[in-house]
Amino acid sequence: MTDSDRRRDPELSSDQLRAYLQHKQWFEDGKIRSVATIWHRHDNEDAEVVLPFSYVKDYWQRIRDALASIASFEERAVPEVLNEVKRLFANVITIRVVHDDTNDGTIPINDGVLLIAKAKDLLAAAARSLYAKRKQFTQSAPKEAKEYLETLLLGQTEVGSYVVNVIAPVQAVAVGPEVATTIPLAQAITSNLLSGLNALEKATAAYGEEGDLGTFDDAVLAGASSNMCDALLGFSGEKRSRTFEITVTAAPTPLFETKPAKFVFNSKHVEALEKATGYYKGDYVLPQRRLTGYITKLSRPKNETAGTVIIDSTVGDVERRVKVELMGDDYHQAVVAHDNSKMVRVEGDVHIKSKSAQLLNPTNFGVIEIEDLL
């Protein structure tokens, strides 16, 4: 790679190093003609960094020298400083898996592969819901978001259970003619991720207390979806037995919160997420429901005592045609009720799908008489 190529290298620039020096309390203290600026510190007069302008001939070597000077002052290796400079211009999503089999910093290979794949899926889910709020996304993200997702980097794992870092570089996308209206797409996606995670964390806790799947509805408006739930479930492993933590550290900008946000999902949260993703996909069970309504269809195979009826009933404010399997006497009662246009009632768990509903383990079937309604 030539100096010219390196000068255009997007992974590091003099502007990024300038911002890093300012962030670390260095100050510009002069120039060397028109080729570089000199940086010093108030707390150490001997510390000095020479930062080249981007057009100098030996730009990349001078950048290396500047990094070496910073590393010497901070008593760290150059790669460590370089990673921190990059992180200053990126959002970092840290996923920590907590389980007995990850205490030594390792993880079963299948779960490790799943963890990395789902890390990208999590960002993809946040990108999709940035453009539209839906319970489930079946199409890929818009072109701009897909291109951004391809810039994601996988950072070095850390000690402490099993930790993976996803580095999301910040890219600015102009949405108006003025600089003030330039919005970093990375920050918009990260902000939407934070909103969705926060909403799901609260919704899973509420579901644990109330058992009402409707608590997940508001989370959709905040950016949650079945896609986000599926990504989170992947972090718990193939057996869905692990607790996991997600920490989002945003690149510091004037318009974005820089304090790290941490979300913890334990086994109870994982169980609730399984319910949530089914609910978002239109495939879930409402336990212990009492249905009332009219039978609109009957069906029984020849020489069988059991049969199927369809009851038009209201299930959670929605009119549904619920399929119910009835045995012997219950089916006979259903036939009589249908012939006489009488209402019936039955209890059980309602399995809801996108285009159908069926009562599981039906009990207490009976015909509703007029006096029962009075």
Secondary structure, 3 states (H helix, E strand, C coil): CCHHHHHCCCCCCHHHHHHHHHHCCCEEEEEECCCEEEEECCCCCCCEEEEECCCCCCHHHHHHHHHHHHHHHHCCCHHHHHHHHHHHCEEEEEEEEECHHHCCCCCCHHHHHHHHHHHHHHHHHHHHHHHCCCCCCCCCCCHHHHHHHCCCEEEEEEECCEEEEEEEECCEEECCCCHHHEEEHHHHHHHHHHHHHHHHHHHHHHHHHHCCHHHHHHHHHCCCCHHHHHHHHHHCCCCCCCEEEEEEECCCECCECCCCEEEEECHHHHHHHHHHHHHHCCCEEEEEEEEEEEEEEEECCCCCCCEEEEEEEEECCEEEEEEEEECHHHHHHHHHHHHCCCEEEEEEEEEECCCCEEEEEEEEEEECCHHHHC
